[in-house]
Amino acid sequence: MSLTPTTSTPIHVVGGGLAGSEAAWQIASAGVPVVLHEMRPVRGTDAHQTDHLAELVCSNSFRADDWTGNAVGLLHAEMRALNSIIMACGDAHQVPAGGALAVDRDGFAQAVTARLEAHPLVTIAREEVAGLPPTDWDSVIVATGPLTSPALAQAILELTGEGELAFFDAIAPIVNFDSINMDIAWRQSRYDKVGPGGDAAAYINCPMTKDQYEAFIDAILEGPKSEFKDWENVPYFDGCLPIEVMAERGRETLRHGPMKPVGLTNPRDPLVKAHAIVQLRQDNALGTLWNMVGFQTKLKHGAQTEIFRMIPGLEKAVFARLGGLHRNTFINSPRLLDTNLRLKADPRLRFAGQVTGVEGYVESAAVGLLAGRFAAAERLGKPIEAPPETTALGGLVGHITGGHLEGGKGSFQPMNINYGLLPPMAPPKRDAEGNRLGSKEKTRLKKRLMGERALSDLKAWAEGEKALEPAE
Protein backbone atom coordinates (compact mmCIF):
# COMPACT_ATOMS: atom_id res chain seq x y z
CA MET A 1 0.00 0.00 0.00
CA SER A 2 1.49 3.32 -1.01
CA LEU A 3 -0.06 6.54 0.19
CA THR A 4 0.92 10.17 0.20
CA PRO A 5 -0.22 11.81 3.46
CA THR A 6 -2.66 14.68 3.08
CA THR A 7 -1.31 16.32 6.25
CA SER A 8 1.94 16.05 8.20
CA THR A 9 0.35 16.41 11.66
CA PRO A 10 -0.52 12.99 13.08
CA ILE A 11 -3.52 11.94 15.10
CA HIS A 12 -2.63 10.00 18.25
CA VAL A 13 -4.49 6.87 19.32
CA VAL A 14 -3.89 5.63 22.88
CA GLY A 15 -4.49 1.90 23.24
CA GLY A 16 -3.83 -0.91 20.80
CA GLY A 17 -6.86 -3.09 21.44
CA LEU A 18 -9.65 -3.68 18.95
CA ALA A 19 -11.00 -0.12 19.15
CA GLY A 20 -7.58 1.56 18.94
CA SER A 21 -6.42 -0.68 16.09
CA GLU A 22 -9.61 -0.01 14.13
CA ALA A 23 -9.40 3.74 14.76
CA ALA A 24 -5.77 3.86 13.60
CA TRP A 25 -6.63 1.90 10.45
CA GLN A 26 -9.50 4.20 9.55
CA ILE A 27 -7.34 7.29 10.05
CA ALA A 28 -4.49 5.95 7.94
CA SER A 29 -6.92 4.76 5.25
CA ALA A 30 -8.10 8.35 4.94
CA GLY A 31 -4.56 9.50 4.16
CA VAL A 32 -3.85 10.95 7.61
CA PRO A 33 -0.75 9.90 9.60
CA VAL A 34 -1.42 8.27 12.95
CA VAL A 35 0.65 7.28 15.97
CA LEU A 36 -0.75 4.26 17.80
CA HIS A 37 0.46 4.11 21.41
CA GLU A 38 0.37 0.67 23.07
CA MET A 39 1.93 0.19 26.50
CA ARG A 40 2.50 -3.55 26.12
CA PRO A 41 5.13 -5.01 26.49
CA VAL A 42 6.65 -2.02 28.34
CA ARG A 43 3.83 -2.31 30.86
CA GLY A 44 1.79 -5.50 30.92
CA THR A 45 -1.71 -6.19 32.22
CA ASP A 46 -3.18 -9.03 34.26
CA ALA A 47 -5.37 -10.07 31.33
CA HIS A 48 -3.11 -9.95 28.26
CA GLN A 49 -0.69 -12.73 27.30
CA THR A 50 1.11 -11.25 24.24
CA ASP A 51 2.24 -7.91 22.86
CA HIS A 52 0.07 -8.25 19.73
CA LEU A 53 -2.35 -5.50 18.85
CA ALA A 54 -6.05 -6.42 19.05
CA GLU A 55 -5.38 -9.38 21.36
CA LEU A 56 -8.57 -11.21 22.32
CA VAL A 57 -8.36 -11.69 26.09
CA CYS A 58 -11.57 -13.69 26.62
CA SER A 59 -13.70 -15.44 24.00
CA ASN A 60 -12.57 -15.90 20.40
CA SER A 61 -16.09 -15.28 19.08
CA PHE A 62 -17.48 -12.17 17.39
CA ARG A 63 -20.93 -13.75 17.89
CA ALA A 64 -23.64 -14.24 15.26
CA ASP A 65 -22.77 -13.28 11.68
CA ASP A 66 -26.26 -13.15 10.12
CA TRP A 67 -27.28 -9.59 9.30
CA THR A 68 -30.84 -10.68 8.47
CA GLY A 69 -31.67 -11.94 11.96
CA ASN A 70 -29.17 -10.70 14.49
CA ALA A 71 -28.15 -7.18 15.51
CA VAL A 72 -24.45 -7.98 15.94
CA GLY A 73 -24.47 -9.66 12.52
CA LEU A 74 -25.87 -6.41 11.13
CA LEU A 75 -23.03 -4.52 12.83
CA HIS A 76 -20.57 -6.92 11.16
CA ALA A 77 -22.07 -6.12 7.75
CA GLU A 78 -21.95 -2.37 8.32
CA MET A 79 -18.32 -2.49 9.44
CA ARG A 80 -17.34 -4.58 6.42
CA ALA A 81 -18.95 -1.92 4.22
CA LEU A 82 -16.72 0.71 5.83
CA ASN A 83 -13.34 -1.00 5.32
CA SER A 84 -12.97 -2.44 8.85
CA ILE A 85 -9.58 -4.03 9.56
CA ILE A 86 -11.07 -5.99 12.46
CA MET A 87 -13.72 -7.60 10.27
CA ALA A 88 -11.28 -8.21 7.40
CA CYS A 89 -8.79 -9.99 9.66
CA GLY A 90 -11.59 -11.81 11.45
CA ASP A 91 -12.94 -13.12 8.15
CA ALA A 92 -9.43 -14.16 7.06
CA HIS A 93 -8.82 -16.16 10.24
CA GLN A 94 -12.26 -17.65 10.80
CA VAL A 95 -12.64 -21.03 12.50
CA PRO A 96 -15.76 -23.25 12.43
CA ALA A 97 -18.44 -22.00 14.83
CA GLY A 98 -21.82 -22.64 13.19
CA GLY A 99 -23.59 -19.35 12.53
CA ALA A 100 -21.10 -17.34 14.58
CA LEU A 101 -17.89 -15.65 13.44
CA ALA A 102 -15.15 -17.15 15.62
CA VAL A 103 -11.47 -16.60 14.90
CA ASP A 104 -8.07 -18.14 15.50
CA ARG A 105 -7.12 -15.65 18.20
CA ASP A 106 -3.36 -15.72 17.56
CA GLY A 107 -3.67 -15.61 13.78
CA PHE A 108 -6.19 -12.80 14.03
CA ALA A 109 -4.09 -10.61 16.35
CA GLN A 110 -0.93 -11.27 14.35
CA ALA A 111 -2.73 -10.24 11.15
CA VAL A 112 -4.04 -6.98 12.61
CA THR A 113 -0.57 -6.19 13.98
CA ALA A 114 1.15 -6.99 10.66
CA ARG A 115 -1.25 -4.87 8.59
CA LEU A 116 -0.86 -1.86 10.86
CA GLU A 117 2.93 -2.25 11.05
CA ALA A 118 3.08 -2.39 7.26
CA HIS A 119 0.99 0.73 6.66
CA PRO A 120 3.22 3.68 5.71
CA LEU A 121 1.08 6.18 7.62
CA VAL A 122 0.97 4.21 10.89
CA THR A 123 3.64 4.59 13.58
CA ILE A 124 3.38 2.19 16.52
CA ALA A 125 4.86 3.56 19.74
CA ARG A 126 5.38 0.96 22.48
CA GLU A 127 4.99 3.20 25.51
CA GLU A 128 2.59 4.01 28.30
CA VAL A 129 0.73 7.30 28.11
CA ALA A 130 0.74 8.14 31.82
CA GLY A 131 -1.75 10.88 32.55
CA LEU A 132 -3.39 13.16 30.01
CA PRO A 133 -1.78 13.26 26.55
CA PRO A 134 0.61 16.19 25.97
CA THR A 135 -1.05 19.45 25.03
CA ASP A 136 0.73 19.55 21.66
CA TRP A 137 -1.20 16.44 20.60
CA ASP A 138 -4.12 18.34 19.12
CA SER A 139 -6.20 15.28 18.18
CA VAL A 140 -6.23 12.19 20.39
CA ILE A 141 -8.40 9.09 20.60
CA VAL A 142 -8.39 7.38 24.00
CA ALA A 143 -9.16 3.70 23.42
CA THR A 144 -7.69 2.14 26.54
CA GLY A 145 -10.38 -0.43 27.25
CA PRO A 146 -11.43 -1.92 30.58
CA LEU A 147 -7.86 -2.00 31.92
CA THR A 148 -7.06 1.71 31.59
CA SER A 149 -3.83 2.53 33.40
CA PRO A 150 -4.33 4.09 36.86
CA ALA A 151 -2.50 7.30 35.93
CA LEU A 152 -4.65 7.93 32.87
CA ALA A 153 -7.84 7.03 34.72
CA GLN A 154 -7.01 9.53 37.45
CA ALA A 155 -6.24 12.21 34.88
CA ILE A 156 -9.61 11.65 33.20
CA LEU A 157 -11.33 11.98 36.57
CA GLU A 158 -9.64 15.30 37.27
CA LEU A 159 -10.39 16.66 33.81
CA THR A 160 -14.05 15.71 33.73
CA GLY A 161 -14.87 16.54 37.35
CA GLU A 162 -16.47 13.12 37.75
CA GLY A 163 -16.41 11.81 41.30
CA GLU A 164 -15.32 8.40 40.03
CA LEU A 165 -15.03 6.27 36.96
CA ALA A 166 -17.21 3.18 36.99
CA PHE A 167 -14.46 0.69 37.72
CA PHE A 168 -16.94 -2.14 38.15
CA ASP A 169 -20.03 -2.99 36.16
CA ALA A 170 -23.06 -3.65 38.31
CA ILE A 171 -25.37 -4.53 35.47
CA ALA A 172 -29.11 -5.13 35.69
CA PRO A 173 -30.81 -7.05 32.85
CA ILE A 174 -32.58 -5.10 30.11
CA VAL A 175 -35.78 -6.37 28.49
CA ASN A 176 -37.26 -5.56 25.09
CA PHE A 177 -40.54 -3.74 25.71
CA ASP A 178 -42.50 -5.68 23.12
CA SER A 179 -41.75 -8.95 24.95
CA ILE A 180 -43.36 -7.81 28.23
CA ASN A 181 -46.86 -9.16 28.88
CA MET A 182 -48.81 -6.00 29.62
CA ASP A 183 -51.93 -8.08 30.27
CA ILE A 184 -50.24 -8.92 33.59
CA ALA A 185 -47.88 -5.97 34.16
CA TRP A 186 -49.04 -2.37 34.46
CA ARG A 187 -47.63 1.15 34.28
CA GLN A 188 -47.40 3.13 37.54
CA SER A 189 -44.85 5.05 39.56
CA ARG A 190 -44.66 4.34 43.29
CA TYR A 191 -47.34 6.42 45.07
CA ASP A 192 -48.15 7.86 41.61
CA LYS A 193 -45.26 10.24 42.07
CA VAL A 194 -44.76 12.49 39.05
CA GLY A 195 -41.17 12.49 37.83
CA PRO A 196 -39.19 15.28 36.12
CA GLY A 197 -40.75 14.36 32.78
CA GLY A 198 -44.26 14.80 34.19
CA ASP A 199 -45.00 11.08 34.05
CA ALA A 200 -46.77 9.44 37.00
CA ALA A 201 -46.59 6.04 35.32
CA ALA A 202 -42.88 5.83 34.60
CA TYR A 203 -42.38 2.21 35.68
CA ILE A 204 -43.66 -1.16 34.52
CA ASN A 205 -44.71 -3.32 37.47
CA CYS A 206 -44.75 -7.13 37.60
CA PRO A 207 -46.64 -8.51 40.66
CA MET A 208 -45.88 -11.69 42.61
CA THR A 209 -47.91 -13.73 45.06
CA LYS A 210 -46.25 -15.12 48.20
CA ASP A 211 -45.83 -18.55 46.62
CA GLN A 212 -44.34 -17.07 43.47
CA TYR A 213 -41.94 -14.97 45.52
CA GLU A 214 -40.78 -17.90 47.64
CA ALA A 215 -40.17 -20.02 44.54
CA PHE A 216 -38.27 -17.14 42.97
CA ILE A 217 -36.03 -16.74 46.03
CA ASP A 218 -35.31 -20.48 46.02
CA ALA A 219 -34.31 -20.31 42.35
CA ILE A 220 -31.99 -17.35 42.95
CA LEU A 221 -30.27 -19.04 45.89
CA GLU A 222 -29.86 -22.33 44.05
CA GLY A 223 -28.91 -20.90 40.64
CA PRO A 224 -25.32 -21.24 39.34
CA LYS A 225 -23.18 -18.12 39.87
CA SER A 226 -20.24 -16.77 37.90
CA GLU A 227 -16.94 -16.56 39.76
CA PHE A 228 -14.61 -13.58 39.60
CA LYS A 229 -11.12 -13.85 38.18
CA ASP A 230 -8.38 -13.27 40.74
CA TRP A 231 -7.26 -10.02 39.12
CA GLU A 232 -10.75 -8.55 39.12
CA ASN A 233 -10.99 -8.37 42.93
CA VAL A 234 -14.50 -6.95 42.63
CA PRO A 235 -15.89 -5.38 45.80
CA TYR A 236 -19.56 -5.16 46.70
CA PHE A 237 -21.13 -1.80 47.41
CA ASP A 238 -24.36 -1.57 49.38
CA GLY A 239 -25.90 0.51 46.59
CA CYS A 240 -25.40 -2.21 43.98
CA LEU A 241 -25.51 -5.55 45.75
CA PRO A 242 -26.24 -8.52 43.49
CA ILE A 243 -29.74 -9.88 44.08
CA GLU A 244 -28.38 -13.26 45.19
CA VAL A 245 -26.26 -11.56 47.87
CA MET A 246 -29.35 -9.74 49.13
CA ALA A 247 -31.31 -13.02 49.13
CA GLU A 248 -28.54 -14.72 51.11
CA ARG A 249 -28.90 -12.04 53.79
CA GLY A 250 -32.50 -13.09 54.37
CA ARG A 251 -35.50 -14.28 52.39
CA GLU A 252 -37.36 -11.01 53.01
CA THR A 253 -34.46 -8.74 52.02
CA LEU A 254 -35.48 -8.38 48.36
CA ARG A 255 -39.11 -7.79 49.34
CA HIS A 256 -37.95 -4.85 51.45
CA GLY A 257 -35.50 -3.69 48.78
CA PRO A 258 -35.91 -3.56 45.00
CA MET A 259 -39.02 -5.81 45.09
CA LYS A 260 -40.97 -3.90 47.74
CA PRO A 261 -44.69 -3.75 46.86
CA VAL A 262 -45.62 -0.53 48.68
CA GLY A 263 -47.19 2.43 46.90
CA LEU A 264 -48.40 0.37 43.96
CA THR A 265 -51.91 -0.87 43.10
CA ASN A 266 -52.74 -3.40 40.42
CA PRO A 267 -55.56 -1.78 38.41
CA ARG A 268 -56.89 -5.22 37.42
CA ASP A 269 -57.30 -6.32 41.04
CA PRO A 270 -57.04 -3.20 43.23
CA LEU A 271 -58.21 -4.87 46.46
CA VAL A 272 -55.46 -7.51 46.41
CA LYS A 273 -51.97 -6.34 47.34
CA ALA A 274 -49.05 -8.07 45.68
CA HIS A 275 -46.60 -9.81 48.00
CA ALA A 276 -43.66 -8.46 45.95
CA ILE A 277 -43.27 -6.42 42.78
CA VAL A 278 -40.48 -6.27 40.21
CA GLN A 279 -40.18 -2.85 38.59
CA LEU A 280 -38.75 -2.01 35.18
CA ARG A 281 -37.61 1.48 34.24
CA GLN A 282 -37.38 2.90 30.71
CA ASP A 283 -33.76 2.76 29.59
CA ASN A 284 -33.66 4.54 26.24
CA ALA A 285 -35.37 7.48 24.57
CA LEU A 286 -37.07 5.22 22.03
CA GLY A 287 -38.89 3.38 24.83
CA THR A 288 -37.88 0.02 23.36
CA LEU A 289 -35.65 -1.05 26.27
CA TRP A 290 -36.54 -1.38 29.96
CA ASN A 291 -34.15 -2.30 32.76
CA MET A 292 -35.01 -4.43 35.78
CA VAL A 293 -34.52 -2.04 38.69
CA GLY A 294 -32.01 -3.26 41.26
CA PHE A 295 -31.44 -6.63 39.56
CA GLN A 296 -27.66 -6.64 39.11
CA THR A 297 -26.54 -10.24 39.46
CA LYS A 298 -23.74 -12.82 39.24
CA LEU A 299 -26.13 -15.55 38.07
CA LYS A 300 -24.87 -17.30 34.94
CA HIS A 301 -26.63 -16.13 31.80
CA GLY A 302 -28.55 -19.34 31.16
CA ALA A 303 -29.85 -19.33 34.72
CA GLN A 304 -30.85 -15.66 34.46
CA THR A 305 -33.03 -16.29 31.44
CA GLU A 306 -34.78 -19.21 33.13
CA ILE A 307 -35.19 -17.60 36.56
CA PHE A 308 -36.27 -14.14 35.43
CA ARG A 309 -38.95 -15.65 33.21
CA MET A 310 -40.54 -16.90 36.46
CA ILE A 311 -41.58 -13.27 37.04
CA PRO A 312 -45.24 -12.71 36.06
CA GLY A 313 -45.31 -10.57 32.93
CA LEU A 314 -41.84 -11.67 31.86
CA GLU A 315 -42.70 -15.26 30.93
CA LYS A 316 -41.60 -14.66 27.34
CA ALA A 317 -39.11 -11.86 28.02
CA VAL A 318 -36.48 -11.20 25.37
CA PHE A 319 -33.35 -9.84 27.02
CA ALA A 320 -31.35 -7.17 25.21
CA ARG A 321 -28.71 -7.59 27.90
CA LEU A 322 -28.33 -9.91 30.87
CA GLY A 323 -27.00 -8.90 34.25
CA GLY A 324 -23.50 -9.05 35.63
CA LEU A 325 -20.87 -7.66 37.97
CA HIS A 326 -17.25 -7.54 36.83
CA ARG A 327 -14.15 -5.39 36.48
CA ASN A 328 -14.46 -2.59 33.96
CA THR A 329 -13.59 1.05 33.46
CA PHE A 330 -15.92 3.33 31.55
CA ILE A 331 -16.94 6.96 31.53
CA ASN A 332 -20.40 8.49 31.79
CA SER A 333 -20.49 9.01 28.03
CA PRO A 334 -23.99 10.53 27.73
CA ARG A 335 -22.88 13.38 29.98
CA LEU A 336 -19.25 13.71 28.91
CA LEU A 337 -19.16 13.12 25.13
CA ASP A 338 -20.67 14.92 22.15
CA THR A 339 -22.10 13.09 19.14
CA ASN A 340 -18.65 13.03 17.49
CA LEU A 341 -17.27 11.20 20.56
CA ARG A 342 -15.33 14.30 21.68
CA LEU A 343 -14.88 15.07 25.35
CA LYS A 344 -16.90 18.19 26.03
CA ALA A 345 -14.37 19.36 28.64
CA ASP A 346 -11.48 19.03 26.14
CA PRO A 347 -12.62 18.50 22.51
CA ARG A 348 -9.13 17.51 21.32
CA LEU A 349 -9.79 14.20 23.09
CA ARG A 350 -12.07 11.55 21.67
CA PHE A 351 -12.96 8.27 23.35
CA ALA A 352 -13.54 4.88 21.74
CA GLY A 353 -14.12 1.26 22.67
CA GLN A 354 -15.18 -0.20 26.00
CA VAL A 355 -14.20 2.92 27.92
CA THR A 356 -17.21 4.65 26.29
CA GLY A 357 -19.65 2.15 27.76
CA VAL A 358 -20.12 -0.43 25.03
CA GLU A 359 -19.86 -4.14 25.68
CA GLY A 360 -18.28 -6.70 23.36
CA TYR A 361 -15.43 -7.04 20.89
CA VAL A 362 -17.38 -5.94 17.83
CA GLU A 363 -19.08 -3.02 19.56
CA SER A 364 -15.72 -1.76 20.85
CA ALA A 365 -14.19 -1.96 17.37
CA ALA A 366 -17.26 -0.26 15.88
CA VAL A 367 -16.90 2.77 18.13
CA GLY A 368 -13.20 2.84 17.26
CA LEU A 369 -14.14 2.82 13.58
CA LEU A 370 -16.39 5.83 14.04
CA ALA A 371 -13.92 7.71 16.25
CA GLY A 372 -11.21 7.19 13.65
CA ARG A 373 -13.39 8.42 10.81
CA PHE A 374 -14.57 11.42 12.84
CA ALA A 375 -11.00 12.38 13.77
CA ALA A 376 -9.66 11.96 10.23
CA ALA A 377 -12.51 13.95 8.71
CA GLU A 378 -11.94 16.75 11.21
CA ARG A 379 -8.22 16.81 10.37
CA LEU A 380 -9.08 17.02 6.66
CA GLY A 381 -11.49 19.88 7.25
CA LYS A 382 -14.48 17.75 6.27
CA PRO A 383 -16.31 16.98 9.52
CA ILE A 384 -18.99 14.30 9.33
CA GLU A 385 -22.00 13.41 11.41
CA ALA A 386 -22.68 10.01 12.91
CA PRO A 387 -24.47 7.45 10.74
CA PRO A 388 -28.28 7.50 10.88
CA GLU A 389 -29.93 6.11 14.01
CA THR A 390 -31.54 3.45 11.82
CA THR A 391 -28.13 1.78 11.40
CA ALA A 392 -26.44 -0.41 13.99
CA LEU A 393 -23.47 1.97 14.08
CA GLY A 394 -25.72 4.98 14.50
CA GLY A 395 -27.83 3.29 17.14
CA LEU A 396 -24.76 2.31 19.13
CA VAL A 397 -23.11 5.73 19.14
CA GLY A 398 -26.50 7.38 19.66
CA HIS A 399 -27.09 5.34 22.80
CA ILE A 400 -23.77 6.16 24.41
CA THR A 401 -23.92 9.87 23.56
CA GLY A 402 -27.55 10.67 24.22
CA GLY A 403 -30.06 7.86 23.77
CA HIS A 404 -29.73 6.59 27.34
CA LEU A 405 -32.19 8.04 29.85
CA GLU A 406 -30.52 9.14 33.07
CA GLY A 407 -31.93 7.25 36.02
CA GLY A 408 -29.69 8.40 38.84
CA LYS A 409 -26.08 7.70 39.73
CA GLY A 410 -24.71 4.62 38.06
CA SER A 411 -27.67 4.21 35.72
CA PHE A 412 -25.54 4.31 32.55
CA GLN A 413 -24.12 0.84 32.01
CA PRO A 414 -22.30 -0.92 29.15
CA MET A 415 -24.49 -2.18 26.32
CA ASN A 416 -24.20 -4.65 23.47
CA ILE A 417 -25.74 -3.81 20.11
CA ASN A 418 -29.37 -4.93 19.94
CA TYR A 419 -32.44 -4.09 17.91
CA GLY A 420 -33.79 -2.02 20.79
CA LEU A 421 -31.19 0.66 19.98
CA LEU A 422 -32.73 1.18 16.53
CA PRO A 423 -36.04 2.94 15.81
CA PRO A 424 -38.79 0.31 15.81
CA MET A 425 -40.60 -0.88 12.71
CA ALA A 426 -44.16 -2.14 12.69
CA PRO A 427 -44.04 -5.92 12.25
CA PRO A 428 -45.50 -7.06 8.92
CA LYS A 429 -48.77 -8.98 9.17
CA ARG A 430 -48.61 -10.85 5.88
CA ASP A 431 -45.92 -12.27 3.62
CA ALA A 432 -45.35 -11.34 -0.02
CA GLU A 433 -48.07 -13.81 -1.10
CA GLY A 434 -50.60 -12.27 1.29
CA ASN A 435 -50.55 -15.11 3.81
CA ARG A 436 -51.00 -14.16 7.46
CA LEU A 437 -47.77 -14.52 9.41
CA GLY A 438 -47.34 -16.20 12.78
CA SER A 439 -45.54 -14.42 15.60
CA LYS A 440 -42.17 -16.07 14.88
CA GLU A 441 -42.41 -15.31 11.19
CA LYS A 442 -43.33 -11.68 11.96
CA THR A 443 -40.28 -11.30 14.20
CA ARG A 444 -37.97 -12.90 11.65
CA LEU A 445 -39.22 -10.72 8.80
CA LYS A 446 -39.15 -7.59 10.95
CA LYS A 447 -35.47 -8.15 11.74
CA ARG A 448 -34.66 -8.65 8.08
CA LEU A 449 -36.49 -5.45 7.15
CA MET A 450 -34.64 -3.53 9.87
CA GLY A 451 -31.38 -4.91 8.45
CA GLU A 452 -32.28 -3.91 4.91
CA ARG A 453 -33.22 -0.42 6.11
CA ALA A 454 -29.93 -0.12 8.02
CA LEU A 455 -27.70 -1.19 5.15
CA SER A 456 -29.55 1.05 2.70
CA ASP A 457 -29.29 4.05 5.02
CA LEU A 458 -25.62 3.34 5.74
CA LYS A 459 -24.86 3.21 2.02
CA ALA A 460 -26.58 6.55 1.49
CA TRP A 461 -24.65 8.03 4.44
CA ALA A 462 -21.31 6.74 3.16
CA GLU A 463 -21.99 8.00 -0.36
CA GLY A 464 -23.06 11.38 0.94
CA GLU A 465 -20.06 11.77 3.25
CA LYS A 466 -17.08 11.74 0.89
CA ALA A 467 -14.65 12.89 3.57
CA LEU A 468 -13.15 9.42 3.86
CA GLU A 469 -12.38 7.36 0.79
CA PRO A 470 -10.99 3.87 1.64
CA ALA A 471 -7.42 3.49 0.46
CA GLU A 472 -6.75 1.16 -2.47
Disulfide bonds with the S-S distance in Angstrom:
none
